[in-house]
């Protein structure tokens, strides 16, 4: 996802990874404890792998490149 952001000196384009939608999809199939290290809000190794895959995909997406 590409997001315009004004940081005071002008508008820049940022890439944003929508992990919320992905986590919601996982929660339809897996328990929250299966995805977190503490059962609340810290990802375990599976969760970190998901983050890495989504960010890697985002960085390789030519639509995000300036």
Secondary structure as UniProt FT lines:
FT   STRAND          2..6
FT   STRAND          11..15
FT   HELIX           19..27
FT   TURN            28..29
FT   HELIX           32..35
FT   HELIX           45..60
FT   TURN            62..64
//
